[in-house]
Amino acid sequence: MVVVYAQRQVTLTDIIFTAGGVLLIFITGIVNARSLNMDYWHIRWLSWGLWLFIISGIIWVFILIPVQIKQARIAKSFVEGSEIPGIYWRIGWLWTVFGMIATILPVINLYFMVFKPT
């Protein structure tokens, strides 16, 4: 079934690429700020950007990834030609809402990193 395959691939790619990208951005950002002797907790735009990034990560770790894993487990029980259970779509709605929030936060972060408002 296409949904089973797609769900498995989305979960796998999110864990590998999203987690890998987040770690790379976080580590290089901190190393860069430290190499320039920037006090990133006390420079307002850096602090706001860091907190937005952390909040987005918390949403991914505690909401989005568990929802994806639960959807993948539910999808394994799908039988060809049968109707997809309502619980799959309900938790999919949670993933959509929190996924949008977790995506908007880094976009706001981008504003802070580019324009550096004081």
The 8 nearest C-alpha neighbors of each residue, nearest first, counted from 0:
[[1, 3, 2, 79, 4, 77, 78, 80],
 [0, 2, 4, 3, 5, 6, 79, 7],
 [3, 1, 5, 4, 0, 6, 74, 7],
 [4, 2, 74, 6, 1, 0, 5, 7],
 [3, 5, 1, 7, 2, 6, 8, 0],
 [6, 4, 2, 8, 7, 3, 1, 9],
 [7, 5, 9, 3, 8, 4, 71, 2],
 [6, 8, 4, 10, 5, 9, 71, 11],
 [7, 9, 11, 5, 10, 6, 12, 4],
 [10, 8, 6, 12, 11, 7, 13, 5],
 [11, 9, 13, 7, 8, 12, 67, 6],
 [12, 10, 8, 14, 9, 13, 7, 15],
 [11, 13, 15, 9, 14, 16, 10, 8],
 [14, 12, 17, 10, 16, 11, 15, 9],
 [13, 15, 11, 18, 12, 17, 16, 10],
 [16, 14, 12, 13, 18, 19, 17, 11],
 [17, 15, 19, 13, 12, 18, 20, 14],
 [18, 16, 13, 20, 19, 14, 15, 21],
 [17, 19, 21, 14, 20, 16, 15, 22],
 [20, 18, 16, 22, 17, 21, 15, 23],
 [21, 19, 23, 17, 22, 18, 16, 24],
 [20, 22, 18, 24, 23, 19, 25, 17],
 [23, 21, 25, 19, 20, 24, 26, 18],
 [22, 24, 20, 26, 21, 25, 27, 19],
 [25, 23, 21, 27, 22, 26, 28, 20],
 [26, 24, 22, 28, 23, 27, 21, 29],
 [25, 27, 29, 23, 28, 24, 22, 30],
 [26, 28, 30, 24, 29, 25, 31, 23],
 [29, 27, 31, 25, 26, 30, 24, 32],
 [28, 30, 32, 26, 31, 27, 33, 25],
 [31, 29, 27, 33, 28, 32, 34, 26],
 [30, 32, 34, 28, 29, 33, 27, 35],
 [33, 31, 37, 29, 35, 34, 30, 28],
 [34, 32, 36, 30, 35, 31, 37, 29],
 [33, 35, 31, 36, 32, 30, 37, 29],
 [36, 34, 32, 33, 37, 31, 30, 38],
 [37, 35, 33, 34, 32, 38, 31, 39],
 [38, 36, 32, 35, 39, 33, 34, 42],
 [37, 39, 40, 41, 42, 36, 32, 33],
 [38, 40, 45, 42, 41, 37, 46, 32],
 [41, 39, 46, 38, 42, 45, 43, 49],
 [40, 42, 39, 38, 43, 46, 45, 37],
 [43, 41, 39, 45, 44, 46, 40, 38],
 [42, 44, 46, 45, 41, 47, 117, 40],
 [43, 45, 47, 115, 46, 111, 42, 116],
 [46, 44, 48, 39, 42, 47, 43, 49],
 [45, 47, 40, 49, 43, 48, 44, 39],
 [48, 46, 44, 50, 49, 45, 43, 51],
 [49, 47, 108, 45, 51, 46, 50, 111],
 [48, 50, 46, 52, 47, 51, 45, 53],
 [49, 51, 53, 47, 52, 48, 54, 46],
 [52, 50, 54, 48, 53, 49, 104, 47],
 [51, 53, 49, 55, 50, 54, 105, 48],
 [52, 54, 50, 56, 55, 51, 49, 57],
 [55, 53, 57, 51, 56, 52, 50, 58],
 [54, 56, 101, 52, 58, 53, 57, 51],
 [57, 55, 53, 59, 54, 58, 60, 52],
 [56, 58, 54, 60, 59, 55, 61, 53],
 [57, 59, 55, 62, 56, 61, 60, 54],
 [60, 58, 63, 56, 57, 62, 64, 61],
 [59, 61, 57, 58, 64, 62, 56, 63],
 [60, 62, 58, 59, 57, 63, 65, 64],
 [63, 61, 58, 65, 59, 64, 60, 66],
 [64, 62, 59, 66, 65, 94, 67, 58],
 [63, 65, 67, 66, 60, 59, 62, 68],
 [66, 64, 68, 67, 63, 62, 69, 61],
 [67, 65, 69, 63, 64, 68, 70, 62],
 [68, 66, 64, 70, 69, 65, 10, 71],
 [67, 69, 71, 65, 70, 66, 64, 72],
 [70, 68, 66, 72, 71, 67, 65, 73],
 [71, 69, 67, 73, 72, 68, 74, 87],
 [70, 72, 74, 68, 69, 73, 6, 7],
 [73, 71, 69, 75, 74, 70, 68, 76],
 [72, 74, 70, 75, 71, 76, 69, 87],
 [73, 75, 71, 3, 77, 76, 72, 70],
 [76, 74, 72, 73, 77, 71, 3, 78],
 [75, 77, 74, 73, 78, 72, 3, 71],
 [78, 76, 74, 75, 79, 83, 81, 73],
 [77, 79, 81, 80, 76, 0, 82, 75],
 [80, 78, 81, 0, 77, 82, 76, 1],
 [79, 81, 78, 82, 0, 77, 83, 1],
 [82, 80, 78, 79, 83, 77, 84, 0],
 [81, 83, 84, 80, 77, 78, 79, 85],
 [82, 84, 81, 85, 77, 87, 88, 74],
 [85, 83, 86, 87, 82, 88, 77, 73],
 [84, 86, 88, 87, 89, 83, 90, 82],
 [87, 85, 89, 88, 84, 90, 91, 83],
 [86, 88, 85, 90, 89, 84, 70, 91],
 [87, 89, 91, 85, 86, 90, 92, 84],
 [90, 88, 86, 92, 91, 87, 85, 93],
 [89, 91, 93, 92, 88, 87, 86, 94],
 [92, 90, 88, 94, 89, 93, 87, 95],
 [91, 93, 95, 89, 90, 94, 88, 96],
 [94, 92, 90, 96, 91, 95, 97, 89],
 [93, 95, 91, 92, 97, 98, 96, 63],
 [94, 96, 98, 92, 93, 97, 99, 91],
 [97, 95, 93, 99, 98, 94, 92, 100],
 [96, 98, 100, 99, 94, 95, 101, 93],
 [99, 97, 95, 101, 100, 96, 94, 102],
 [98, 100, 102, 96, 97, 101, 103, 95],
 [99, 101, 97, 103, 102, 98, 104, 96],
 [100, 102, 55, 98, 99, 104, 103, 97],
 [103, 101, 99, 100, 104, 105, 98, 106],
 [102, 104, 106, 100, 105, 101, 99, 107],
 [103, 105, 107, 106, 102, 101, 51, 108],
 [106, 104, 108, 107, 103, 102, 109, 52],
 [107, 105, 109, 103, 108, 104, 110, 102],
 [108, 106, 110, 104, 109, 105, 103, 111],
 [107, 109, 105, 48, 111, 106, 110, 104],
 [108, 110, 106, 112, 107, 111, 105, 113],
 [109, 111, 107, 113, 108, 112, 114, 106],
 [112, 110, 115, 108, 109, 44, 114, 113],
 [111, 113, 109, 110, 115, 114, 108, 48],
 [114, 112, 110, 111, 115, 109, 108, 116],
 [113, 115, 111, 116, 110, 112, 109, 44],
 [116, 114, 111, 44, 112, 113, 117, 110],
 [117, 115, 114, 44, 111, 43, 110, 112],
 [116, 43, 115, 44, 42, 114, 111, 45]]
